[in-house]
């Protein structure tokens, strides 16, 4: 006799309650534009995470400015923007004027973030970032 197994699902994502370790450097000064703000991200482990990481290997050498290389870089950045828009569930991030950034699932909103902010979100979503500010997981776990 076979016993029926209960279907379970892993948590959808996790919340970083205080994004104080997201820094932006301007003229040698370090700023923490999202201290006290939070972001909820889908968990990682998807093949898409690996593909984005591979594409971002292209950005390590920005010295080659050929048209082909620039197209590859543009494609990598667009891939990152689309990937982040799919990874973010919710946030309360604000822009430099203190206004809400808007819908984080919109690629147009993600494009307005600095590269430092985008990379920070990417690192957090893939587990490559420091998780000192990690908050609670969704779905009760």
C-alpha positions in Angstrom: 0.0 0.0 0.0 1.3 3.4 -1.0 0.8 6.4 1.3 0.0 9.7 -0.4 2.7 12.3 0.0 1.7 15.8 0.8 2.7 18.3 -1.8 4.9 21.1 -0.4 6.3 24.2 -2.0 9.4 26.1 -1.1 9.0 29.7 0.0 8.4 32.1 -2.8 11.1 34.5 -1.7 12.6 36.4 1.2 12.6 40.0 2.4 15.6 42.1 3.2 14.2 44.5 5.8 17.0 47.0 5.9 18.9 47.6 2.7 21.6 49.7 4.5 24.4 47.7 2.9 23.4 48.8 -0.6 25.9 51.6 -1.2 26.4 54.1 -4.1 29.7 56.0 -4.5 29.7 59.5 -5.9 33.0 61.5 -6.1 34.6 59.2 -3.5 31.8 59.6 -1.0 29.8 56.5 0.0 26.0 56.9 0.3 23.4 54.5 1.6 20.3 55.5 -0.4 18.1 52.6 0.8 18.9 52.4 4.5 15.7 51.7 6.3 14.0 50.5 3.1 13.1 46.9 2.2 13.0 44.7 -0.8 11.3 41.3 -1.3 13.1 39.0 -3.7 12.2 35.7 -5.3 14.6 32.9 -4.3 17.4 32.1 -6.6 18.6 28.8 -8.0 17.2 29.3 -11.5 19.2 28.6 -14.7 18.5 32.2 -15.6 20.7 33.3 -12.7 23.6 31.4 -14.2 23.0 32.9 -17.7 22.9 36.4 -16.3 26.2 35.8 -14.4 27.8 34.5 -17.6 26.6 37.5 -19.5 28.0 39.8 -16.9 31.4 38.3 -17.4 31.3 40.3 -20.6 31.2 43.5 -18.6 34.5 42.8 -16.9 36.4 44.0 -20.0 34.9 47.3 -21.1 38.2 48.2 -22.9 37.0 46.6 -26.2 34.7 49.2 -27.6 34.0 47.5 -31.0 30.4 47.6 -32.2 30.1 43.9 -31.6 31.3 44.2 -28.0 29.0 47.1 -27.4 26.0 45.1 -28.7 27.0 42.2 -26.3 27.2 44.7 -23.4 23.9 46.2 -24.3 22.3 42.7 -24.5 23.9 41.8 -21.1 22.5 44.9 -19.4 19.1 44.4 -20.9 19.1 40.8 -19.7 20.0 42.0 -16.2 17.2 44.5 -16.2 14.6 42.0 -17.3 15.9 39.4 -14.8 15.8 41.9 -11.9 12.2 43.0 -12.9 11.2 39.3 -12.6 13.1 38.7 -9.3 11.7 41.6 -7.3 8.3 40.9 -5.7 7.9 44.2 -3.8 9.9 47.1 -2.4 9.6 50.5 -0.7 12.7 51.9 -2.4 12.9 55.6 -3.1 14.8 57.7 -5.6 17.3 60.5 -4.8 14.5 62.9 -4.2 12.8 60.6 -1.7 10.0 59.7 -4.0 8.9 56.0 -4.5 10.7 54.3 -7.4 7.5 52.8 -8.6 6.6 49.3 -9.7 9.7 47.1 -9.3 8.5 44.6 -11.9 8.7 47.2 -14.6 12.0 47.1 -16.6 11.7 50.9 -17.1 11.8 51.4 -13.4 14.8 49.0 -13.0 16.7 50.9 -15.8 16.5 54.1 -13.7 18.5 52.5 -10.9 22.3 52.9 -10.8 24.4 50.0 -11.9 25.6 49.7 -8.3 22.0 49.3 -7.1 21.2 46.8 -9.8 24.3 44.7 -9.0 23.4 44.8 -5.3 19.9 43.5 -6.0 21.4 40.8 -8.3 23.9 39.7 -5.7 21.3 39.5 -3.0 18.9 37.5 -5.2 21.6 34.9 -6.1 23.1 34.6 -2.6 26.4 36.3 -3.7 25.8 39.3 -1.5 26.3 39.7 2.1 23.0 38.8 3.8 23.4 40.6 7.1 20.2 42.5 6.5 18.2 39.5 5.4 14.8 39.5 7.0 12.1 36.9 7.1 11.2 34.4 4.5 7.7 34.3 2.9 5.2 31.6 3.4 6.0 31.0 7.0 9.5 29.6 6.8 
